Amino acid sequence: MKIGIVGSGHIGGTLTRRLRALGHDVTVTNSRGPQSLTELAAETGATAGTLEDTVQGAELVVVAIPVKAVPDLPAALFDGKLAVDADNYYPQRDGDIAELLDRSLSSSRWTAEHLKGARVVKAFNNIHAAQLMDSGKPAGAPDRIALPVAGDDADAKRVVMELVDELGFDPVDAGTLDESWRQQPDTPVYGTDRDAEGVRKGLAEARP
């Protein structure tokens, strides 16, 4: 698959490495420009690009940037794209965003409202980068870590769940974007490396 990754931090950089190792065609961008990504590109064989390069030709785009930077993304560029939201809202980093502070919106619904026209799916936000890098296992392996995947578009969600499985994790359908608060920080499934049964249980136990 042709995959774009917006953000080269812990999760963005890890997904660049893992997806290239699986043979996907990856273009990665960050706020500092392609020249800052020469080492990552040389290491992985990914292409370092501008935001436009990264998004325009991609079949799937991972957004792994601070939530406060989402409104700076040009929504028109993402129109019709399958966009995987790997972000988390951290008030101490992102500042006060009223709808997210009072939890009247999930952070992914907030992101989807900024990227109108994109098919947004929430995934990869609840796992630590080190686990994402090193803890994938073949399907059916005991103690395989499961990852929740939430979204409104069934086909988009299926594509992302297949990618999660390819990366070595059990995908768990976590419902709609409005339900994706169940996998945000301070919930039972956040950073806890549960198996599929444990993720389903944790999602059900989450409280607003």
Salt bridges, closest charged atoms under 4 A:
ASP25 OD2 - LYS2 NZ 3.51
GLU43 OE2 - ARG17 NE 2.75
ASP85 OD2 - LYS122 NZ 3.35
ASP94 OD2 - ARG93 NH2 2.98
ASP152 OD2 - ARG109 NH2 2.77
ASP153 OD2 - ARG119 NH1 3.78
ASP155 OD2 - ARG119 NH1 3.84
ASP155 OD1 - ARG158 NH2 2.58
GLU162 OE2 - ARG158 NH1 3.02
ASP165 OD1 - ARG144 NH1 2.78
GLU166 OE1 - HIS24 NE2 3.10
ASP170 OD1 - ARG144 NH1 2.67
ASP173 OD1 - LYS157 NZ 2.84
ASP178 OD1 - ARG109 NE 2.74
GLU205 OE2 - LYS201 NZ 2.69
